[in-house]
Amino acid sequence: MSVDLLVHGGDVLTVDEAGTVVRDGAVAVHEGEIVAVGTAEELNARFTATESIDAAGCLVLPGLVNTHTHLAMTLLRGRADDVTLQGFLERVLKWEAELLAPKNVAAAVRLAVAESIRAGVTSALDMYWFHEAAEQAAREAGWRLHSGPTFMDVPDPADGIAHEDRLDWARRDLEARGTARPGHRPVLFAHSTYTLSPGRLIEIAALAREFGALLHIHAAENATEVATVEVRHGKRPVELLDSLGVLGPDVLLAHAVDLTGPEIAALSRTGTSVAHCPVSNLKLGCGIAPVPRLLSAGVTVGLGTDGAVSSNTLDMLGAVRQAALVHKAGGDPTAVGAEQAVRMATIEGARALGLGEQLGSLEAGKRADLIVLDLGAAHLRPLHDPWSTLAYAAHSADVRDTVVDGRVLMRERVLQTLDEAAVVADLEILALS
C-alpha cells in the first residue's frame, strides 16, 4: 500500500489509553490521517511512502495542544511584566486599541505560529480580535488553529464592531463555516463574566449550542476578579455561569484558579473542561489552580500557555514542566505526575476542545499531528521513562520535526512553510515602530 508519509525508527509514545510505547516504531500517514502505528519493521514491509522521516534516536509523540492562548499578543511580548492581572489588562487594552488591525494581527500570528511549530505545538485555541486574519495566516502555514468570533463589552473594541451588532456578526461567521473540517470545530469566545452581562452570556451560549460550537471563556483567574463579579452579580464567576445554564460539556474555562469545592463539583456535574495555564498564573500572581482536585472530580484539564505578553512564551513543554512541578509545592510529589502532565498537553487538551476522537494521540483514524523529539542531547540521556523525560528534562529546542495533518511543517529544525527570517523582521518593524 502506498502512503504519503512514513515516520519510522525511534520510540513511538502513542498516548493511547494504555500508554503504549512502541520501541523502534513507526507511524504511517495518508491524506492527513494516521492509517497505522506499529513497529518500523512491520510498517516498512506494509507500506511504500512518498515521503519519510527517519526518527532513529528520537521520540515520536502526538503534537502538543495549546488550549488557551492569544497568539497575536506576540506583538506586545515584554511590555507588561511584573504587574497584577488588573494592571496587565489596563495596559494591554490601551495598546490593543492603538496597535491592532488585521495586517498587524496576521504578522503577529505568523510569528506565533513559527514559535509554536518550533516548540512542537500543532494546534491552539486562540481568543483574540480579528480572528479572520489569524485563521488566514495559520492556514497559509498549514497549522491547525481553532478560533472564531470574540465577545467583550468594552468601549471602542479593537475590531470596531459595536456590541449590539456582534451576535449577528458571529452568526454570519458560523453560517459561513459550513461543515467542520477534520480536526476542527466551530468556536465562540466570551471574554469573561466581568466584561459581559448575564443576559449576553446566555445569548452567546445559545448561539454556540445552535451551531455545535465550543464556548471558551476566562473564569476565576484571580481573587480580585472573583470579588468584582461577586459584588456586581451576587455570585462568583463559576457560580454565575452555572446559574445561567452556561456550563456544559461544550464549554472550556480558561484558568479556573480561584474555585470552591461546590464550584469544582459544578464543573464535574456539567462536564465543563478547564484550560490550566500555570506559567501565566504564577507570573501574574494569580495563584495555583486546584488541578489535583479538579482531576479527582473527573474534570477534563488541558494545558495552555496564555498569550506571549502574560507568559512571554508559547512553549508548551515549559507548561508541561510547570504543571508537573507546581502542584507538588503542597507537599505531595504525586499531585500531578509526569504522565498526567504530558496527557494534559496532548489527549486531554484535545478532549477539552471536544476533539478527542480526532486529535491528541497516535492511533489509526486520527489526524496526523505529530512531532519528533531528538533524544541526542546530553540532558535527555539516558532514557528510562519517556513520560518523565518529556515532563522534567525536555525543552522546546529538542523538537526536530513537526507534522500537522500529515504535512511536514518543520524538518530537521528548519521551517518548511514559513520564511522565519522574514516573519521575525516583519514583526520587529511593527513592534518597534
N, C-alpha and C positions, 0 to 999 in steps of 0.2 A: 504494500500500500504506500502511496506517495503522500507525504505531509509537507506542510510549509516550513516547519521549524522543528528541530530536534535538539533539545538541551540534554547533554549526556555527560556522564562522569561525575565525580564528586558525590556528596551525600545529599539526598533529597529529603528535606523536612516538610512533610505534606501538610501538617497542621490539621489533619483529619481528626475525627472523634477519638480514635485510638492513639493519636500522636505518632503515627507511623514514620519511621526514618528508613529510607531505602539506601543502603550502602552501595556505592558505585551505581547510582541510579540514573534515571532519565525521564524526561517529560516530552511527549510528542504533541504537537500543536498543528491544527488545521483549521483554516478560516476563522482564526481568533479564538478557537475553543480547544481546551485540553481533550485529546482523544485517548490518551493512555499515560499511565505512570507505572514504572516498573524498573527492573534492573537495566543497566546500559546494554548488557549482553542480549537480553530479551528484545528490547525495543530496537536496537540496531539490526537485529535479524528480521524484525517485522516490518520496519518502515524504511523508505528511502526519502530523504529530506532535501528540499530545495535549499534550505539554509540551516546551518547548525551552529551551536555554541558548545565548545569543549569546556566543561566545568570541572575538569580534574583538579583536585586540590582545593575545591571550593565547596560552599554550602549553597544549595538551591532551595529557595523558600518562596512562599507567596509574597506578592508585593504588599507593602505597608499601606494601611488605610487611615488617612487623617480625617477624623470625624468632626473636627471643628477648627476652622481657620478663617482668616480674612486675607486672602493671598495678595491683593494689591497694596496691603499695608507695608510691603517691602519698600515702598516709596518713602516711608517715614521711619524706617529702622534706625534706632538710636536717638530719636528725637523726644522720647517721653519715658526716660528711665528714672528709676528711684523715686516714683510718686505713687500715691494711692490710686485705687481704681477710679474714684471720682475725679481726682486731679488728672488722671490719664484721659478720661473721657472728655473733660473740658478742653484740654489741649487738642486732642485728636479731632473732635467735631469742628473746631475752628479751622484747623489745617485742611480738613476734607473739603469744607466749603470753598476754600481758596484754590485747592490744587486739583480736585477731581474732575475729570472729563473722560469720555470713552477712550480717547487716544492714550491718556496717561495711565488709565486702568489697564489697558491692553499691554503697555510696556512693562508695568509693574508685575502683571501676572506672568508675562513671558519669563521674567527673572525668577519669579517664584516657582514656575514650572521647571526651569533649568535646575534650580536648587533642589527641588523635590525629586526629580529624576536621579540626580546625583546621590541623593540620600535614600534611594530605594523606595520612595513613596510612589505608588502607581495610581492612586486616586485620592480625592479630597472633597469634603463638603465645605463649600465656600460661601459664606454670607457676606455680601458687600453690594455696594452701589454699582450700577452699570454691568449687571451680570451678563448681558448680551456680548459686551466687548470681551469679558473674561472667558466666556464659553468659546468665542471665536478663536481667541489666542490659544487656548488649550487644544481645541480641535485641530488647529493647524500643526501643532506639535505632536499630535497623536496621543495625547494624555487624557486620562479619564477624570473629568470634572463634574461634580454634582452641584448644580446651582439653580437659581431661579429668582423670582421677584422678592424683594425685601420690603417689609413694613416697619416704619419707625416714625412716630409722630413728632417731628422736630421742626422748628421754623426753618424755612429755606432749605429743604433737603437737597443734597448734592446733585441728584438727577433732575431736579426741577418739577417732579410730578407731584401735584397737590395731594394732600392726604385724602381728600374726598374722592379723588379720581383713581386711587391706587387699586381698589378692588376690581374695577372694570379693566384696568390695565393688566392686572395679574391674570384675570380670567382670559383675556385675549392671548396672553403669553402661553398659558396652559393649553388652550384650544389649538394654538399653532404648533404645539409639540407633537400632537397626534400620538401614535403608538410609541411606547418607550423602546429605545434601542437596547439590545442586550447589555447587561451590566450597568444600566442606568434606570432611574425612575424620576418622575417629576418631583420638584421640591418647592416649598414655600417657606419663607423666613419671617418670623415675627420677632422683632428685636428683643423685647422684654416686657415684663409686667409693669415696669416703671416708665416706659415710653409709649405704651399703648393702653387704651381704655379697656375695661372688661367687655364692653359691647363690641369693640373692634376685634378683640381676641376671639370672641365667639364667631364673628363673621369670617375671620381668616381661617379658623379651624374648619368651619363648614365648607368653605371653598376648597381647602386641601382635601377633605374627605370626598367631596363631589368628584374630584379628579384622581383619587387614589394616590395623592401626593404625600410625601414625608413633610411633616411640620417641624421646623427646628427653631428653638427659642433659648435665649440666655435665661437662666433662673438660679437664684440664690447663690450668686457669685461671691458675695461677702456680707458681713453683718450689717453694714450701712445700707446696702440695697434692700435687705430684708426688712430693716426698720422703716425705711422710706415707704415701701409698699404696704407695710402693716399700718402705718399712720394714715396713708391715703385711702386704703380699701378695707381696713379692719382684718385683713388676713395676710399671712406670709405668702411669698410668691407661689410655692408649690401648693399650698392650701387653696389659694385663689384659683389657680389653674384647675385643680381638682373640682372645686365647687362649680366652675363654669362648664365642666364636661369636656375640657380641652385635652386632658391627659389621655393616653391610649397607646396601643402598640405601633401607631403611625406617628408617634411624637418622640423627638430626641431632644433632651435638655442639655445645654452646654453648662459645664462647671458643676452645679449642684454641690456646692461646698458646705453651705450652712443649712443643714437638714435636721429635722427632729425625727424621732422614732416613728410617729404616725405618718410623717411625710414619706419616709422610706417605705412604709407599709403601703401607702397610696401608690407609689411608683410600681411596686411589686404587683399590687392588685390590678392595676390598669395596664400592665405590660409596657410602661414607658421606659425608654432607654436613656442612658447618660453618656455624654462625651466628657471624659476626665482629662483635664489639661493641667497636669501637675507643675510644669515649669512656669507658666504664666501665673498660676495661682500663688506660687511661692514668691515670684518676683514682684507681684503687686501687693503682697502682704495679705492676700485674701484668706489664707488658711489652707488646710488639707482636707480634701473631700473625704467623706467616710466610705471609701471604696470597699474595705473589707465587710462592712455592714451591708452595703448595697449588694455585694456578691452573695453574702449569706442569705439575703432576702430573695435571691433569684433574679435580681435586676441585671439586664444586659448592660455592660460597661465597655465602651470603646475608648480609644485614646485620641487626643488632639494636641496640636501644637499651639493653638490660638494664632493670632497674627504675628508677623515678624516685628511689630512695634511693641507688643506686650511680652513676647518671649524672646525676641531678637533672632530666632532661628526657626526653620521649618524641619528640623532634624527629628524625625520620629524615633530613631534608635535612642536619641537622648531622652525622649519622653518615656520610652520603654524602661530605660535605666532608672529614671527618676521615679516612675511608678513602682518599680520593684524595690526601691530603697526607702522612699519617704514614709511609707506606711509601717516600716519596721521601727520607726522612731518611738512608737508607743511601747516598745519592749518585746514585741512578738516578731521574730525573724521569719515566721511563716505567713505573715499577714497577707502579702501579695508575693507569690513565688515567681521564679523566672519564667516558668511555662505559662502561668496565668498572664503575666505582663506581655509576653510575646503574642499570646492569643488575643489580648485586648487590642493589639496593633494590627491584627490580621482578621481572623474569622469573627471575633466578637465585634470588631469595628464594622465588618460587612453586615452582620446581623443587626447592629444598631441602625444601619441605613435601610434595613429591610431588604438587603441584597445578599443574605447569607447563602441562598441557593445558587448564586451566580459568581460570587467573589469570596476571597478570604482564605481559601485552602487550595491545594494542588490535587484535584480529583477530576476524573473524567466527566465531561459535561459542563464544567465550569469555564468561565472566561480565562484566557491565558494571560493573567497578570502575575509575573514572577520576577524574582531578582536572583542574581548570582553574587554571593559574597566571598571575596578572596580570603582564604584562610592562611595565606603565606606569611603574614606579618608576625613578628615575634610575640606581640601582645595577645595573639589568638591561639598560641600553641602551648601545651598540647590540647587537642580537642577531646575532652572526656564527655561532655554533655552539650549538644548544640543549643538547647534552651538557655543554659547558663552562659554559654559563650555569647549569645546574642544579647542577653539582658545585662550582663555585667562587664563584658570586655570589648564587644564590637563597637565600631564607630561608623558614621555615615561614609567616611572616606574609604572604608573597606568594601563598599559596594562596587562591583566591577561592571556588571551588566544589568540593564533594566528593560523589561519587556512588558508592554501593555497591549492587550487584545491581540497577542501574537506578533506584534510589531516590535522590533528591537529599537528602543529609543536611546540606549547607551550601550556601546560595545567597547570593551577594554578601556573603560573610563572616558571614552570620547562620545559626546552627544551626537546623535545622528540626525535629528530633526530640527535642531536649533543651532544657530550661529552664536555660540556662547559669548564670544568677544563683543559682537555687535549688540547682543541683548544687554550686557553689562554697560556698554558705552551709552546706549540709548537711555537707560535708567539714570545713569550718572548725570547726564545732561539735564534731565527733569529734576532730579533731587537737588542739584547744586545751582540751578538757575534762579 
